């Protein structure tokens, strides 16, 4: 009995355990299936077994993943039956194998991998490239060549001509090089544009390598190779290589209309290539200043020529350098658009090397542009002006408005090295009044007695062949301390009274002072001049009303004592001057008595 009860109890407990386990499994849900591998790569391009494929071909395929996982690809490619790995973890379903070989069978396969570490091997595919085509005797039969890919050919019979075509997708120098050339072939190379018009050519002799170059825009070009005299042939092949030099980012800029815009105060590098290349640039100037081009590096064989043109394309400045030597060109310009042209002097040389230049714009001379009377800069009196003689042949005109008569003082104390400055002074009528010429960067001064009103002065280098980036300093002043000026002629004589004591100056050099007075009685006339400035040999002369001399005397030390024994009543003049064109900023004293 007890055994039956024990068995029954065990059975009940076992049932409860199964129920509990079943409930636990229901609460956790069903088991998830494993993540699947990518599908097998398919739909290859080129198609499996394809023939006559071009030697520049891209590979592509289709592949998907059951769960849509991200995928990458390993590419196996080559000529062996088991092609080697050439690219890992490629994200796109395309691959560029590069330039292939003619008449060659290539094998390839793709391994697809997802981001769950699953992979699927694709089948091995194959394709065969086209054979080398020597039947290219006309434009219509021209054989394609690819940039940077060597092409072989033959001048098989006399009169044989080989045509090729190439497409370029950006501007640059199209370089055609044939090397080697079979012996006895005088190879001629011609380049044609898409209209089949010849744009460049070159010739060789006796199996020598030949090259030709053309600066072209994007488009189709043809290349023709033939024996120069069409009387030779060879079983040997030549090798043609066509490349595109795009390192000069400013090309094509061979005319005003193609001019590339440059920024000021920047460095540039360009090439004069091929032969006959000309580089045009456009510059927009925001204000007046000196536009400068400094060509620092010039390739050997190039005699650099720099030309400046105004907005109307008129040449305004130019300079020519020697073989491989630096050169600079400067021009004083207003706020405008202008052009710069670079070329080899005789347009018969080129270089694969860069020439370099700095484009600079100096606006520090605030008085420019002031190269004519009409452009003269108005300046105040009593101040120093800072200006530049730059570029060569620069001339600076200034205008003054003098408030009264006086001695105009123009002093240039600071003269830059290399300049022989001169000053020319003009009246309001623009007729020259006085001038002075300096030399060897020495300071110069010009003192001139000028009437009230407008006047001009001009500063320039003596031979117009010097310039400097340094300032010259000119001080402008008007000395009005001699209240009797202007009195340099009989008609300008200033009236004084007998026994009146006056002071005046003999200044500037060659200054002459005329005074007018009247006598009322017959008797002696005394002219006393004292305080004669040191260094001035003073002379005094008395004239009657008819301007006839009646007496004179010279200074003895610092005084003049001129006594005329007897004069009649009437009008008289006294003239005072330096005997040897001396002058002084110090005053003399004059008294006329009777």
Secondary structure by P-SEA (a helix, b strand, c coil): caaaaaaaaaaaaaaaaaaaaaaaaaaacbbbbcccccccccccccccccccccccccccbbbbbcccccccbbbbbccccccccccccccccccccccccccbbbbbbbbbbccccbbbbbcccbbbbbcccccccccccbbbbcccbbbbbccccccbbbbbbbbbcccccbbbbbcccccccbbbbbbbccccccccccccccccbbbbbbbccbbbbbbbbccccccccccbbbbbbbbbbcccccccccccccbbbbbccccccccccccbbbbbbbbbbccbbbbbbbbcccccccbbbbbbbcccccccccccccccbbbbbbbbcccbbbbbbbbcccccccccbbbbbbbbbbcccccccccccccbbbbbccbbbbbbcccccbbbbbbbbbccccbbbbbbcccccccbbbbbbbccccccccccccccbbbbbbbbbcccccbbbbbbcccccccccbbbbbbbbbbcccccccccccccbbbbcccbbbbbbcccccbbbbbbbccccbbbbbbbbcccccccbbbbbbbcccccccccccccccbbbbbbcccccccbbbbbbccccccccbbbbbbbcc
